[in-house]
């Protein structure tokens, strides 16, 4: 049910945003020079967050989905719009945004990083207090320090997954495919509805994205990743969260040195999967 709601809600939101007065400001040129719209980003953020919240097993988990998905989507949209300005394009990657900050410049990318982190932190606070989340009984006997560590680990998982999906959003359909592949195994169990809503929303946009009519941008990729991060955090105890966070941190660090696109192109299985459904002309 959550998956169907995610797909339907996202496509409805996309139609509404495409016909709104703001639509021309969301037009961009993709890597092949085609004009596409970023309307898919906020549509995905709204549709996936609402469906994930409706599919959540508890009120705190639903609130965490809304906070993470809408929060990450909103700051991602800010970066999509403001970060497109010429003076913002010089800072590349996390290292570039930090360098700009040391120079006294706050880039749109840094606003996005801080905003996604804040959304992840708020979602993690909600999850730690949720009795349906893995490890809740153990947390009841923890002191303030233990609960703080648990919150920080959860926030790192949410923000790290949001960032990972964003790093993959360099070719049509890649971020959505990655979200579906990551989310499908998570769409089962007590917190499966959280992931199912995100997977359904992503699936509902795949044809538009692969056809190079839309682009999910930072807004959609961050929101999709954040919602999957909420699911991962809800299903994991502190050890599991730490393990997931270590993997996410490693991939993020690697992205500063290695091009994911080049790795995909050099790996036959990944290259074929990446190309499925994409326009060849």
RODO-2510 file (C-alpha; in nm, 4 decimals, decimal comma):
residues 281
     n   res          X          Y          Z
     1     x     0,0000     0,0000     0,0000
     2     x     0,2776     0,2478     0,0915
     3     x     0,4554     0,1808    -0,2382
     4     x     0,1402     0,2491    -0,4409
     5     x     0,0735     0,5672    -0,2438
     6     x     0,4315     0,6793    -0,2991
     7     x     0,4145     0,6300    -0,6744
     8     x     0,0727     0,7938    -0,7128
     9     x     0,1485     1,0833    -0,4792
    10     x     0,4810     1,1597    -0,6450
    11     x     0,3392     1,1609    -0,9968
    12     x     0,0524     1,3853    -0,8844
    13     x     0,2973     1,6257    -0,7181
    14     x     0,5108     1,6274    -1,0341
    15     x     0,2136     1,7297    -1,2497
    16     x     0,1244     2,0085    -1,0088
    17     x     0,4791     2,1487    -0,9883
    18     x     0,5271     2,1304    -1,3659
    19     x     0,2269     2,3595    -1,4172
    20     x     0,3023     2,5962    -1,1277
    21     x     0,4336     2,9514    -1,1868
    22     x     0,7737     2,8450    -1,0481
    23     x     0,8186     2,5773    -1,3167
    24     x     1,0398     2,7824    -1,5559
    25     x     1,2898     2,8480    -1,2754
    26     x     1,3364     2,4725    -1,2352
    27     x     1,4491     2,4084    -1,5918
    28     x     1,8068     2,2881    -1,6345
    29     x     2,0341     2,1469    -1,9048
    30     x     2,1498     1,7916    -1,8391
    31     x     2,4859     1,6304    -1,9230
    32     x     2,3788     1,5739    -2,2852
    33     x     2,2463     1,9243    -2,3392
    34     x     1,8772     1,8387    -2,3089
    35     x     1,6391     2,0677    -2,1230
    36     x     1,4876     1,8911    -1,8225
    37     x     1,2964     2,0024    -1,5162
    38     x     1,3981     1,9719    -1,1526
    39     x     1,0302     1,9452    -1,0584
    40     x     1,0842     1,5742    -0,9954
    41     x     1,3008     1,6554    -0,6918
    42     x     1,0432     1,8251    -0,4694
    43     x     0,7745     1,5908    -0,6051
    44     x     0,9782     1,2914    -0,4904
    45     x     1,0497     1,4500    -0,1532
    46     x     0,6809     1,5168    -0,0856
    47     x     0,5449     1,1907    -0,2267
    48     x     0,8021     0,9627    -0,0648
    49     x     0,7877     1,1378     0,2736
    50     x     0,4077     1,1298     0,2916
    51     x     0,3885     0,7650     0,1842
    52     x     0,6671     0,6639     0,4220
    53     x     0,4939     0,8397     0,7111
    54     x     0,1625     0,6689     0,6323
    55     x     0,3374     0,3318     0,6152
    56     x     0,5268     0,3800     0,9418
    57     x     0,4437     0,1496     1,2362
    58     x     0,4235     0,4342     1,4893
    59     x     0,3728     0,8085     1,5169
    60     x     0,7395     0,8810     1,6074
    61     x     0,8644     0,6783     1,3096
    62     x     0,6203     0,8576     1,0796
    63     x     0,7327     1,1932     1,2158
    64     x     1,0959     1,0914     1,1599
    65     x     1,0157     1,0108     0,7959
    66     x     0,8523     1,3499     0,7430
    67     x     1,1319     1,5423     0,9144
    68     x     1,4094     1,3580     0,7308
    69     x     1,2486     1,3439     0,3866
    70     x     1,1024     1,6931     0,3720
    71     x     1,3975     1,8523     0,5525
    72     x     1,6605     1,6930     0,3273
    73     x     1,4473     1,7642     0,0218
    74     x     1,4028     2,1311     0,1128
    75     x     1,7728     2,2076     0,1624
    76     x     1,8505     2,0012    -0,1472
    77     x     1,6121     2,2188    -0,3477
    78     x     1,7841     2,5277    -0,2068
    79     x     2,1158     2,3957    -0,3361
    80     x     1,9587     2,3061    -0,6725
    81     x     1,8371     2,6647    -0,7166
    82     x     2,0959     2,8810    -0,5402
    83     x     2,3889     2,6507    -0,6099
    84     x     2,3299     2,6958    -0,9834
    85     x     2,4489     3,0563    -0,9645
    86     x     2,7947     3,1215    -1,1167
    87     x     2,9581     3,2334    -0,7921
    88     x     2,8476     2,9083    -0,6224
    89     x     2,9844     2,6643    -0,8789
    90     x     3,3510     2,7040    -0,7847
    91     x     3,3196     2,4960    -0,4659
    92     x     3,3156     2,1253    -0,5504
    93     x     3,2682     1,8399    -0,3040
    94     x     3,2719     1,8539     0,0741
    95     x     3,6357     1,9658     0,0764
    96     x     3,5526     2,2548    -0,1537
    97     x     3,2660     2,3724     0,0654
    98     x     3,4881     2,3563     0,3746
    99     x     3,7569     2,5569     0,1962
   100     x     3,4992     2,8236     0,1076
   101     x     3,3804     2,8312     0,4686
   102     x     3,7377     2,8900     0,5895
   103     x     3,7478     3,1872     0,3531
   104     x     3,4333     3,3262     0,5120
   105     x     3,1934     3,2189     0,2355
   106     x     2,8865     3,0081     0,3122
   107     x     2,8029     2,8120     0,0000
   108     x     2,4654     2,6660    -0,0897
   109     x     2,6308     2,3257    -0,0664
   110     x     2,7342     2,3899     0,2934
   111     x     2,3798     2,5002     0,3772
   112     x     2,2622     2,1704     0,2316
   113     x     2,5176     1,9702     0,4336
   114     x     2,4140     2,1442     0,7559
   115     x     2,0441     2,1129     0,6759
   116     x     2,0627     1,7431     0,5949
   117     x     2,2595     1,6878     0,9144
   118     x     1,9993     1,8753     1,1191
   119     x     1,7156     1,6774     0,9586
   120     x     1,9005     1,3540     1,0334
   121     x     1,9572     1,4583     1,3938
   122     x     1,5908     1,5446     1,4479
   123     x     1,4816     1,2147     1,2908
   124     x     1,7269     1,0209     1,5092
   125     x     1,5927     1,1852     1,8259
   126     x     1,2424     1,0747     1,7306
   127     x     1,3579     0,7198     1,6569
   128     x     1,5472     0,6762     1,9831
   129     x     1,2271     0,7483     2,1759
   130     x     1,0218     0,5072     1,9610
   131     x     0,9393     0,1711     2,1282
   132     x     0,9071     0,0011     1,7874
   133     x     1,2685     0,0759     1,6922
   134     x     1,5386    -0,1908     1,7307
   135     x     1,7220    -0,1751     2,0643
   136     x     1,4571     0,0324     2,2452
   137     x     1,4501    -0,1918     2,5543
   138     x     1,8283    -0,1705     2,5871
   139     x     1,8172     0,2096     2,5521
   140     x     1,5734     0,2312     2,8430
   141     x     1,8568     0,1277     3,0751
   142     x     2,1159     0,3575     2,9188
   143     x     2,2403     0,6800     3,0635
   144     x     2,2394     1,0130     2,8846
   145     x     2,5758     0,9450     2,7203
   146     x     2,4631     0,6141     2,5715
   147     x     2,1442     0,7649     2,4313
   148     x     2,3407     1,0580     2,2891
   149     x     2,5763     0,8207     2,1091
   150     x     2,2768     0,6295     1,9723
   151     x     2,1219     0,9530     1,8432
   152     x     2,4459     1,0614     1,6774
   153     x     2,4879     0,7235     1,5094
   154     x     2,1314     0,7395     1,3804
   155     x     2,1786     1,0943     1,2548
   156     x     2,4958     0,9871     1,0754
   157     x     2,3159     0,7001     0,9034
   158     x     2,0308     0,9236     0,7837
   159     x     2,2594     1,2031     0,6620
   160     x     2,5156     0,9619     0,5178
   161     x     2,2575     0,7707     0,3135
   162     x     2,1130     1,0980     0,1855
   163     x     2,4602     1,2073     0,0771
   164     x     2,5366     0,8724    -0,0898
   165     x     2,2264     0,8861    -0,3108
   166     x     2,3156     1,2438    -0,4009
   167     x     2,6681     1,1385    -0,5022
   168     x     2,5182     0,8820    -0,7396
   169     x     2,2869     1,1319    -0,9107
   170     x     2,5141     1,2004    -1,2091
   171     x     2,3289     1,0145    -1,4851
   172     x     1,9574     0,9713    -1,5670
   173     x     1,7931     0,7135    -1,3452
   174     x     2,1041     0,6240    -1,1455
   175     x     1,9957     0,7644    -0,8096
   176     x     1,6441     0,6228    -0,8461
   177     x     1,7713     0,2785    -0,9438
   178     x     2,0115     0,2819    -0,6500
   179     x     1,7303     0,3832    -0,4166
   180     x     1,5065     0,1030    -0,5416
   181     x     1,7850    -0,1574    -0,5125
   182     x     1,8725    -0,0444    -0,1600
   183     x     1,5143     0,0021    -0,0463
   184     x     1,3497    -0,3119    -0,1849
   185     x     1,5098    -0,5489     0,0715
   186     x     1,4191    -0,3028     0,3478
   187     x     1,0502    -0,2902     0,2489
   188     x     0,9674    -0,5818     0,4799
   189     x     0,9277    -0,6167     0,8520
   190     x     0,7871    -0,3695     1,1066
   191     x     0,9498    -0,0678     0,9412
   192     x     0,9065    -0,1869     0,5836
   193     x     0,6431     0,0770     0,5121
   194     x     0,9027     0,3529     0,5492
   195     x     1,1179     0,2065     0,2722
   196     x     0,8196     0,0928     0,0625
   197     x     0,6923     0,4499     0,0337
   198     x     1,0338     0,5675    -0,0859
   199     x     1,0729     0,2761    -0,3298
   200     x     0,7263     0,3345    -0,4746
   201     x     0,7938     0,7059    -0,5195
   202     x     1,1262     0,6373    -0,6917
   203     x     0,9700     0,3746    -0,9187
   204     x     0,6965     0,6186    -1,0166
   205     x     0,9552     0,8595    -1,1593
   206     x     1,1922     0,6131    -1,3273
   207     x     1,0425     0,6401    -1,6762
   208     x     1,0508     1,0204    -1,6661
   209     x     1,4077     1,0279    -1,5349
   210     x     1,5420     0,7645    -1,7762
   211     x     1,3654     0,9411    -2,0621
   212     x     1,5544     1,2599    -1,9690
   213     x     1,2386     1,4626    -1,9206
   214     x     1,3052     1,5303    -1,5514
   215     x     1,5966     1,5410    -1,3095
   216     x     1,5595     1,4567    -0,9406
   217     x     1,8529     1,6790    -0,8433
   218     x     1,9792     1,7225    -0,4896
   219     x     1,6250     1,7643    -0,3607
   220     x     1,5014     1,4242    -0,4751
   221     x     1,8239     1,2306    -0,4188
   222     x     1,8719     1,3694    -0,0666
   223     x     1,5105     1,3035     0,0304
   224     x     1,5145     0,9481    -0,1062
   225     x     1,8418     0,8683     0,0695
   226     x     1,7290     1,0248     0,3974
   227     x     1,4131     0,8124     0,4050
   228     x     1,6099     0,4955     0,3403
   229     x     1,8501     0,6089     0,6134
   230     x     1,5591     0,6394     0,8565
   231     x     1,4613     0,2807     0,7723
   232     x     1,8167     0,1555     0,8241
   233     x     1,8452     0,3393     1,1560
   234     x     1,5071     0,2104     1,2752
   235     x     1,6015    -0,1511     1,1990
   236     x     1,9477    -0,1382     1,3597
   237     x     2,0865    -0,1295     1,7081
   238     x     2,4006     0,0739     1,7910
   239     x     2,6395    -0,1863     1,6476
   240     x     2,4431    -0,2070     1,3251
   241     x     2,4203     0,1712     1,2967
   242     x     2,7947     0,2031     1,3543
   243     x     2,8659    -0,0559     1,0842
   244     x     2,6381     0,1152     0,8325
   245     x     2,7888     0,4534     0,9171
   246     x     3,1413     0,3176     0,8662
   247     x     3,0479     0,1946     0,5169
   248     x     2,8829     0,5265     0,4300
   249     x     3,1827     0,7244     0,5571
   250     x     3,4183     0,5076     0,3521
   251     x     3,2176     0,5562     0,0334
   252     x     3,1955     0,9309     0,0927
   253     x     3,5703     0,9556     0,1464
   254     x     3,6323     0,7485    -0,1661
   255     x     3,4114     0,9812    -0,3715
   256     x     3,6557     1,2651    -0,3047
   257     x     3,9323     1,0650    -0,4770
   258     x     3,7545     0,8334    -0,7219
   259     x     3,4812     0,8983    -0,9781
   260     x     3,1848     0,6676    -0,9189
   261     x     3,0915     0,7119    -1,2846
   262     x     3,4309     0,5820    -1,3959
   263     x     3,4056     0,2854    -1,1587
   264     x     3,0624     0,2001    -1,2986
   265     x     3,1852     0,2291    -1,6583
   266     x     3,4789    -0,0016    -1,5884
   267     x     3,2649    -0,2695    -1,4197
   268     x     3,0597    -0,4678    -1,6771
   269     x     2,7721    -0,5677    -1,4449
   270     x     2,7365    -0,2166    -1,3028
   271     x     2,7681    -0,0607    -1,6482
   272     x     2,4879    -0,2755    -1,7905
   273     x     2,2613    -0,2158    -1,4912
   274     x     2,3283     0,1563    -1,5070
   275     x     2,2329     0,1694    -1,8764
   276     x     1,9065    -0,0285    -1,8510
   277     x     1,6150     0,1817    -1,9725
   278     x     1,8253     0,4860    -2,0551
   279     x     1,8009     0,6674    -2,3875
   280     x     2,0840     0,5871    -2,6250
   281     x     2,0391     0,8749    -2,8703
***
